[in-house]
Amino acid sequence: MSGRNQSDIKVGTLVQVVRKQDQRTGKLTEGIVKDILTKSSTHPHGIKVRLTNGIVGRVKKILSER
């Protein structure tokens, strides 16, 4: 599942995000959502979230819900 719809993402969801500095390479970082930062219900590049380890990025894949 892609991370373009905020309704698909909840706090505690396991996701893969792309960080700002990794956008050119497309390197994905895996983690658990702590905060949802995007205010709109959808975003073409992915919903921006903060992971439990402090990393901020846009959701590219939703792996599983907790």
SULTA-V973644 format. One record per residue. N is the residue number from 1. RES is the residue in one letter. SS is DSSP state (hx for helix, st for strand, lp for the rest). PHI is phi in whole degrees, -180 to 180 (NA if undefined). OMEGA is omega in whole degrees, -180 to 180 (none if undefined). Layout:
<<N | RES | SS | PHI | OMEGA> <N | RES | SS | PHI | OMEGA>>
This chain:
<<1 | M | lp | NA | 179> <2 | S | lp | -81 | -176> <3 | G | lp | -105 | -177> <4 | R | lp | -89 | -179> <5 | N | st | -110 | -179> <6 | Q | hx | -65 | -179> <7 | S | hx | -65 | 180> <8 | D | hx | -84 | -173> <9 | I | lp | -114 | 178> <10 | K | lp | -126 | 173> <11 | V | lp | -61 | -178> <12 | G | lp | 97 | 180> <13 | T | lp | -78 | 176> <14 | L | st | -84 | -175> <15 | V | st | -136 | 169> <16 | Q | st | -117 | -179> <17 | V | st | -120 | 171> <18 | V | st | -109 | 178> <19 | R | lp | -79 | -178> <20 | K | hx | -55 | -178> <21 | Q | hx | -73 | -180> <22 | D | hx | -103 | -176> <23 | Q | lp | -62 | 180> <24 | R | lp | -67 | -178> <25 | T | lp | -86 | -178> <26 | G | lp | 79 | 180> <27 | K | lp | -63 | -179> <28 | L | st | -101 | 177> <29 | T | st | -119 | -177> <30 | E | st | -96 | 177> <31 | G | st | -176 | -179> <32 | I | st | -107 | -177> <33 | V | st | -67 | 175> <34 | K | st | -103 | -179> <35 | D | st | -138 | 173> <36 | I | st | -101 | -173> <37 | L | lp | -99 | 179> <38 | T | lp | -74 | -178> <39 | K | lp | -85 | -177> <40 | S | lp | -77 | -177> <41 | S | lp | -76 | 177> <42 | T | st | -139 | 175> <43 | H | lp | -151 | -175> <44 | P | lp | -64 | -179> <45 | H | lp | -101 | -180> <46 | G | lp | 111 | 179> <47 | I | lp | -74 | 180> <48 | K | st | -83 | -179> <49 | V | st | -135 | 170> <50 | R | st | -110 | 179> <51 | L | st | -86 | -178> <52 | T | lp | -63 | 179> <53 | N | lp | -89 | 176> <54 | G | lp | 94 | -180> <55 | I | lp | -72 | 177> <56 | V | st | -111 | 179> <57 | G | st | -167 | 179> <58 | R | st | -98 | -177> <59 | V | st | -68 | 176> <60 | K | st | -108 | 179> <61 | K | st | -143 | 173> <62 | I | st | -101 | -175> <63 | L | st | -90 | 178> <64 | S | st | -166 | 176> <65 | E | lp | -97 | 179> <66 | R | lp | -96 | none>>
